[in-house]
C-alpha cells in the first residue's frame, strides 16, 4: 500500500524467475509462468491512481530463485 492505494501483485503458479547481473547487462531468465508474473506486476503498477514511486522489490527468497540478484519494479512518472 502506498499513499492509501492498495495494489495486489499475483504470481502465476509454478513461476520460476532468476535474475543475473553480468556487469554491463542484466539477464532475467524465466519459465512461461515466470515471464507472465513480472509482466502482470508491471501492469499492476500501471493502474490508474498508482502513485509515482510505488514499487515492488523482488529478491532471493521473495519470488526469485536462489542466487538471484535483486530486482525492483518502480513507477516513475517524472519526465
Residue pairs with C-beta under 8 A, 6 or more apart in sequence:
1 7
2 50
2 51
2 53
2 54
3 51
3 54
5 49
5 50
5 51
5 54
7 44
7 45
7 47
7 50
7 54
8 44
9 40
9 41
9 44
9 56
10 37
10 40
11 37
11 63
12 33
12 34
12 36
12 37
12 40
13 33
14 31
14 33
15 30
15 31
15 33
15 34
15 36
15 37
15 63
16 30
16 31
16 33
16 34
16 65
17 28
17 29
17 30
17 34
17 37
17 38
17 58
17 63
17 64
17 65
17 68
18 28
18 29
18 30
18 64
18 65
18 67
18 68
19 26
19 27
19 28
19 29
19 58
19 64
19 68
19 69
19 70
19 71
20 26
20 27
20 29
20 68
20 69
21 69
26 69
26 71
28 38
28 71
30 37
30 38
37 63
38 58
38 71
38 73
41 56
41 73
42 73
44 50
45 54
45 55
45 56
45 73
45 74
45 75
46 75
50 75
51 75
52 75
52 76
52 77
52 78
53 74
53 75
53 76
54 74
54 75
55 72
55 73
55 74
55 75
56 72
56 73
56 74
57 70
57 71
57 72
58 64
58 70
58 71
58 72
58 73
59 68
59 70
59 71
60 66
60 67
60 68
60 70
64 70
64 71
